[in-house]
Every structure is written in C-alpha cells, then in structure tokens.
Amino acid sequence: MRLFVALALPADIRETLALMRGSMPGVQWVPAENHHIGLRFIGEITERHRLEEIDLALSRLTWKPFELSLAQADIREGLNADSLLITVERTPQLDALQAQIERILRRAGCAPARRRFQPAVTLGHFSAGQRGDAIQWVQSHNLFRSKPMFVDHVTLFESLRSLGQHVYVPRAEYAWQPEIPLTPEEE
C-alpha cells in the first residue's frame, strides 16, 4: 500500500479549484476529489506491523488548530512532466506541524523525506513543450486566493491506481485533540 499524509481540502475549496480545470489545453487535470496539501510522502508499506507503527506515531501528533489559505499559481518542474500548482501560504504553524510529522515518522522507522517541504495543491500535469502556455496560465491565475481553511486534523491517504489514474482513499484521520480518555497518571 502506497501512503502519504496530507491535509484534505474542504469541498468548497475543491470546487473552486475544479473551476480552473480545462483552462489550459493539453493538461492532465487532477480530479477535484484528489486535491490535497501533501505534508509527507511515506511510500510503499507492505508489512502490517509497519502500518501499525505509522498509525500509532500519527495518533500522537499534538498541535493547536490554525487557519491557512491557498494563494497564487505556480509551476513545478518534474522529471517526466511539469505540474500546475496553487501554492499554500506558509505559516509557522504549518511548518511546525509538518516538521513534527517528519520527526515522528522517522522515529517510526520511515526513511527521511526525499524532497524539501513545499506546500501546494497540484491541479494538473503537462509536458515540458507546453511551458509557454503554462507561464500564461500562471499569469492569469496568479491573483488566486482561497478563503482560509481550518486545520484541525491530518489524513493518512492510500494511493491506488485505477484505470491509469490515481485514486486517493482516506485510511485514517488524526485530530488535533483526539477524544481519548486520560489515563490516571495523566490526569
């Protein structure tokens, strides 16, 4: 099972982003239900005990809820294709949450993240030959700004391949304040 940790987007923000689909020909648009803000790619997990260790580690996350907004269009160059993105406004709270996820996953035996954290929502993929069109797309969407979204949980997703496309299935949510009764020594 191929796993990653992300912030699921509220339906209204996904709908707003979906309106940008089709605004550049030749793009392989990401389905709106797959829009998310990636916090940490975990990778392929084949052993049940590893999944349980990851679940336990993520259940120990602690943070206070915060708001964040999506703002500005951008391009990310890739090895096989480039991507159209909407970036996320960086906040100290978002960076702290991502750093905490990185630490606890390393302690749970996951390899360090391969990429530096650059929060964004991927809207679509295009070929390098379309960069001129992509630059125009970015310029026409560069003033985009979403309403603030409330971050009170993170989601562990599984990435499945179906009919040549990825489908992201939520496997677990980890709330900022889980409703777990305190043990006597913690009271």
C-alpha positions in Angstrom: 0.0 0.0 0.0 1.3 3.4 -1.0 0.8 6.0 1.7 1.1 9.7 2.3 0.0 12.2 5.0 -2.0 15.3 3.8 -4.5 18.0 4.6 -7.8 17.2 2.9 -9.4 20.3 1.4 -12.9 21.4 2.2 -15.5 20.7 -0.5 -16.0 24.4 -1.3 -12.2 25.0 -1.9 -12.0 21.8 -4.1 -15.0 23.1 -6.1 -13.3 26.5 -6.6 -10.1 24.8 -7.8 -12.1 22.5 -10.1 -13.3 25.6 -11.9 -9.7 26.1 -13.2 -9.8 22.7 -15.0 -9.8 23.0 -18.7 -8.4 26.5 -18.7 -5.3 25.2 -20.4 -5.5 22.6 -23.2 -3.4 19.5 -23.1 -3.2 19.3 -19.3 -3.9 16.1 -17.5 -6.1 17.6 -14.8 -6.1 16.1 -11.3 -9.7 15.1 -10.2 -11.1 17.5 -7.7 -11.6 14.7 -5.1 -7.8 14.2 -5.2 -6.9 17.8 -4.3 -5.0 17.9 -1.1 -2.0 19.6 0.6 0.7 17.0 0.9 2.6 17.0 4.2 4.7 13.9 3.9 5.0 11.1 1.3 5.6 7.8 3.1 5.8 5.4 0.2 5.1 1.7 -0.2 4.3 -0.2 3.0 3.9 -4.0 2.7 4.1 -5.1 6.3 1.1 -4.8 8.6 3.3 -4.0 11.7 4.9 -1.0 9.8 1.4 0.3 9.1 0.5 -0.1 12.8 3.7 1.8 13.8 2.9 4.6 11.4 -0.7 4.8 12.7 0.5 4.9 16.3 3.0 7.6 15.6 0.5 9.8 13.8 -2.0 9.3 16.6 0.5 11.1 18.9 0.5 14.3 17.0 -0.2 17.4 19.0 -0.9 20.9 17.7 -3.4 23.7 18.1 -5.8 24.3 15.2 -4.9 27.1 12.8 -6.0 28.6 9.5 -4.2 28.7 6.2 -5.0 29.9 2.7 -4.1 28.9 -0.8 -2.6 31.7 -2.8 -1.0 32.1 -6.2 -0.5 29.8 -9.1 2.9 28.3 -9.9 4.7 25.6 -11.9 6.8 22.8 -10.6 9.2 21.1 -13.0 9.4 17.4 -12.8 11.4 14.5 -14.4 8.6 13.2 -16.6 6.1 16.1 -16.6 5.7 19.5 -15.1 2.8 20.5 -12.8 0.4 23.4 -12.4 0.1 24.3 -8.7 -1.7 26.5 -6.3 0.7 27.3 -3.5 -0.1 27.4 0.2 0.7 30.5 2.3 3.5 29.3 4.7 2.7 29.8 8.4 4.8 28.9 11.4 2.0 26.5 12.5 2.0 24.7 9.2 5.8 24.3 9.2 5.8 23.1 12.8 3.1 20.5 12.0 4.9 19.2 9.0 8.2 19.1 11.0 6.5 17.1 13.8 5.1 14.7 11.2 8.6 14.2 9.7 10.1 13.6 13.2 7.6 11.1 14.4 7.6 9.2 11.1 11.4 8.9 11.2 11.1 7.6 14.8 8.6 5.1 13.5 11.2 3.8 11.0 10.3 5.7 7.8 13.2 7.0 5.7 13.7 10.7 5.7 11.6 12.7 3.2 13.3 13.0 -0.2 12.0 16.4 -1.0 12.0 19.7 0.9 8.6 20.7 2.1 6.9 23.0 -0.4 3.1 23.0 0.4 0.9 23.3 -2.7 -2.1 21.7 -4.4 -1.3 20.0 -7.7 -4.0 20.8 -10.2 -2.6 19.2 -13.3 0.4 17.8 -15.3 1.7 18.9 -18.7 4.6 18.3 -21.0 7.7 20.4 -21.0 6.8 21.6 -24.5 3.8 23.4 -23.0 5.8 25.7 -20.6 5.0 28.8 -22.6 1.3 28.1 -22.2 1.8 27.2 -18.6 3.5 30.5 -17.9 0.5 32.3 -19.4 -1.8 30.1 -17.2 0.2 31.1 -14.1 0.0 34.8 -15.0 -3.8 34.6 -15.5 -4.3 32.8 -12.1 -1.6 34.4 -10.1 -4.0 36.5 -8.0 -6.0 33.5 -6.9 -6.6 33.3 -3.1 -8.8 30.9 -1.3 -10.8 31.7 1.8 -9.0 30.5 4.9 -9.4 26.8 5.8 -9.3 25.5 9.4 -6.6 22.8 10.0 -7.9 20.6 12.9 -6.9 17.2 11.5 -4.5 15.4 9.1 -5.3 12.4 7.0 -3.4 9.3 6.1 -4.2 8.5 2.5 -3.6 5.4 0.4 -2.9 6.0 -3.3 -4.5 3.4 -5.5 -4.1 3.1 -9.3 -7.4 2.7 -11.1 -7.8 2.8 -14.9 -4.5 4.7 -15.3 -5.3 7.3 -12.7 -4.6 7.6 -9.0 -7.4 7.5 -6.5 -6.6 8.7 -3.0 -8.5 6.9 -0.3 -8.5 8.3 3.3 -7.4 5.5 5.7 -7.3 7.4 9.0 -7.8 10.9 10.3 -5.8 12.3 13.3 -7.5 15.1 15.1 -5.7 17.9 16.9 -7.4 16.9 20.2 -8.4 13.2 20.0 -11.2 12.2 22.3 -9.1 9.7 24.2 -9.7 9.4 27.9 -6.7 10.3 30.0 -5.1 7.6 32.0 -4.9 8.2 35.8 -1.2 9.2 35.7 -2.0 11.9 33.0 -5.0 13.5 34.9 
